[in-house]
Amino acid sequence: MRFSYFEHDADVGVIGHGKTVEQAFEAAAQAVFAIMTNLDTVQVRDEITVAFEEADLEFALVIWINLILDKAREWGMVFNVFHLQRNGQQWFARIDGEKWRDALERRIEVKGATFTMLSVRQVKGIWVARCVVDV
């Protein structure tokens, strides 16, 4: 599982790679929060669970990212560990992190996922999930 983010013109995008689609989504989520802070300095202190329903994988990626960003804003948190499971069109996740604190570097705020450059597909046996995010 690995993640990256990229800049293209005025856009910022995230890419997650994984052996499963769930791992690719987890990696994309890490990319989102890596834009906002140094993930190595985030401590796992709190856990939040989320669930959603979506059959389409591309729509599910956008819902997933927007859902965890909403939870981060709601609870004043930053997340760095993601555990996502899927059963058909039902998605369940545990997300771990901590409340923002002064010692955490604040980088660019990610506001949400978009449908721009949205893609969830398997490439040579590896799942790749990508989209542009609003910053």
N, C-alpha and C positions, 0 to 999 in steps of 0.2 A: 504494500500500500504506500503510495507517495502522492504528494500534492505539489502544485505550483500555481503561481498567478502570473499574469502577463498584462502588459499595457499595449494597446493598439490604438493609435491616434489619441482620442480623448477618452477611450474606454479602458476599463480594468476588467479582466476576466479571471476566472478560477478554473482549474483543471484538477480532477481527482482520478487516480488510477487505482485499480484493485482487482483481485482475483474474482470478486463477486461484485454485482451492482451495488450492494450495500456498502462494501468496502470503498468503492469509488465515490459514493455519496459521502461517506465519513471523511475521506480525504479531501473532497471538495469543501466540506464544512471547515476542515482544518485550514485550508487555503484562505477562506473567508476571514477567519479570525487571525491568521498570520498577517493579513493586510493591516489589521487593527492594532496588533501588539506582537511582542516577541513571545511565542508560545512556550519557550523553554522556561520563562520566568513565571508562568501561570501555575498556581498550585491547585491540586484537586482537593477542594474543601467542601463543595456542595454538589448535589446531584439533583437534576430535574428530569422528569419523564415527560415525553410528548408522544402523541399518536396522531395519525391522519390516514385518510383513505384516498387512494388514487391508483388507477390501473395503468395509465400512460406513464412510462418511465421519464420522459422529458418533463411533463407537467409535474411529476413527483419530485424531480430535482428542484424545480423552482419553489414548490410548496415547502419542501424540506428546508431549504436555505432561508426562506422568508419566515418560516415558523421558528427556527432557532434564533434568528435575529430578533424577532418579536419577543421571545423569552429573555434574551440578553437585555433588551431595553426594559422590559417589564420588571426584571429582578435586579437591574444594575450590575450585570455580570459579564464576564468574559469566559468563554469555554475553550477547552483544548483537547478533551477526550470525548469521543463519540462512539456509541454502540448502537447500531441500527439493525433491526430485524424486519423481515418482510414475510407476510403470509398472504399470498395472492395479492390483493390490492390494499391490504391492511399493513400499515407501517407503524412500528413501535420503536422508540429510542430512549436511551438513557444518555444524558449529556452532563458532563462533569466540568467543573471549573471553580471560579471564585468571584466574589464581588470585586469590582474595580477598586483598586487602592492606589495610593500615591506612588508607590514604588514601581508600578507597572507602566511601561512606556506606552503612551497613547499616540498611535499613528493615524492613519486615515480611517474615518468612520465609514463602514459599509452600510448602506441604507436598505438594500434589497437586491434580490436576484431578478434578472430580466429574461425575456425570451430571445434576446440578441445572441447570436452564435450558439444557441442552445443545442446540445447534442448529448445523447447517452447511447453509446454503442460499444460493441465488442470489437477490438482490434487485435488480431493474432492471439486470441485467448485472454486478453486483458480488457477489463471494462474501463471505459474512459467517459467521465461525466464532466461537461464543461458548459459554462455560460458567462455572459458579461454581468457584472454587478454594478449597481448605482453607488457612487461614492460622493 
